[in-house]
Amino acid sequence: MKIGIDRINFFTSNQYVDMVELAQARDVDPNKYLIGIGQSKMAVIPATQDVVTLGANAADSLIDDENRDKIDFVIFATESGIDNSKSAGAYISGLLGLSHVRAIEVKQACYGATAAIQLAKGHVALNPVSQVLVIGADIARYGLHTSGEPTQGGGAVAMLITKNPGILELDEESGFITEDTMDFWRPLNHNEALVDGKTSQNVYLDFFNKTWTEYKDKTKLTLSDFKAMLFHLPYTKLGTKGLKEVLLEANEDEKVELTREFEAAKRYNNQVGNLYTGSLYLSFISLLEHSKDLEIGDRVGLYSYGSGAVGEFFSGKLASEFEDRLPQINLESRVQVSVGEYEEIYRSQLKNDGADIELDYKNDHSKFVLTGSKNMQRQYLIQ
Ligand code: HMG
């Protein structure tokens, strides 16, 4: 039985900061951000959006009267969770009107959404009529004026995992690895991630080589079997480095083709920044949207990496509806904010001090918004 991604959608805020302006404000050569890191714009997430609303805004259009009753499992992957006990899956199920479901949250840094897909695949294999809603939603936050700052961003990708999927049929095998590593972490008393940037880059690339090698050993496939190679993209330059490693195995034609497809696959990420769990899947959407010559049956490779650290290389084949089910994404209509406004928005995030607060949400026209906190309970609104 074929199992995979039947529908997919992406959501981010309608605000961004321009990386040239951020570089100038930080007294850095803009080319460091534009070329060295490979980012042009960075999504700025307002206080009125948290992972629950980002996820709900991404998932809403995937649910209709036909599939509502078939969805029996909601797996919410995030490392920007809002509660130490109640899952974001429970919150979002309420907002989306899904009640006959099992709803949970999973966490392993940026790997969470891939873990969720693997769980969903197993669930559908045992329950072929089931549909699983997988959501990867995060807000990537480092400190202001830190080296991690230009690699922030945020947003959510929602996917329906089903049998006979319309978009991507997952292959059976994958290569995977876990090693207890302190490359990036967020202690319980921190709102911002702590990171050893250089170590994180090294582990990312090391795990790519290891998981790709294991995948090839298991499947006997080679690079020639792939139309495109996709990477978790904390910033697009790191994916470029991953691709460079694998291109050592390519002939000249393959180098040209795989590079061209990667250019298509990084375009949205270049405009949004890191969305942690969703980044790899935003890159997949970007490939579908921008590649000129994909065909049904083309195989794509996906490298998922989550600090701490877990890596997995897996693959899938484009399915019969992939062209007709492209999500509607319009990053051009976002509003640019100045660096001063971005810093103000950064500082305005909901505090964990338990105080009642009403947020000003009049400028947030998203369907699902966070309006504040009352009696230590987040207040959500469907507008
Ligand atoms: P940094 O120290 O500010 O930057 O940190 P740098 O000095 O290494 O420079 C970056 C690149 O810009 C270098 O290129 C420079 O040469 C180049 P490279 O050597 O890497 O090829 N450069 C220039 N290029 C053109 N013109 C110039 C110029 N100046 C310099 N004028 C770092 C950069 C990414 C480490 C930092 O931003 C950081 O720590 N970010 C957060 C951590 C991160 O994203 N790590 C990625 C791997 S871990 C991961 O993917 C998991 C993650 O998503 C979290 C999760 O799993 O949950 C992060």
Boltz pocket constraint, residues with backbone or C-beta under 6 A from the ligand:
constraints:
  - pocket:
      binder: B
      contacts: [[A, 29], [A, 30], [A, 31], [A, 32], [A, 33], [A, 35], [A, 36], [A, 37], [A, 79], [A, 108], [A, 109], [A, 110], [A, 111], [A, 147], [A, 148], [A, 149], [A, 150], [A, 151], [A, 184], [A, 195], [A, 196], [A, 197], [A, 198], [A, 200], [A, 201], [A, 204], [A, 232], [A, 233], [A, 234], [A, 235], [A, 238], [A, 274], [A, 276], [A, 305], [A, 306], [A, 307]]
      max_distance: 6.0
